[in-house]
Amino acid sequence: MQRAIDDAVLQAVPHRAPILRVHRILLRSRDRVRAAGCEPTGPGALPWAAGAIEGMAQTAALLALPADAGPGGSAPQGMLVAVKKFRIHATPPPDAEIEYTVELVRRFGPTALLRGIAECNGLNCASGELTLWSRVP
C-alpha cells in the first residue's frame, strides 16, 4: 500500500523505499517522538527484526529536526552506533501500520542513548535501546 510521507520525515531520514519505515509524525517534543509507518514487502524488504531497529532509528532521527523544520532545510547528520537489549515480542501483519515511539534517556555530547518501542494495533511488537551519534552544530 502506498502511503503519503510527511516532508519533515523526508528531510530527516535519508532513506527511501524499500528501507524507509516512517511516514508521518504523530507527536514530537524535545525528548520524545512518536511516528507511524509500515513494513515494506517485496524486493529489498528487510526481515521484521532488522526493520524494527531501522524504524526506531528513523524515528530517532526526527528528534534532531529543528522545531521550525520545513521543506528544503538542512537534514540532521548522524548514524546508529549501537543496539542493546533489543527484543522482538511479536510480528506485525503485512502492510499494517506500526507506531514507533523513541525517547531520549541521556545525552553525552554528540552521542545519545534512546529507548524505543514498536507497536501495532496496541500490541508491543519490539523494544530496545539505541545509541546514536549526531553532528553537533
ABEGO torsion letter per residue (X at the ends): XBBBBBAAAAAABABBOAABABABBABBBAABBBBBBBBBBEBGBBBAAAAAAAAAAAAAAAAABBAABBBGBBBBBBBBABBBGBBBABBBBBGBBBBBBBBBABBBEABBBBBBBBBBGGBBABBEBBBBBBBBX
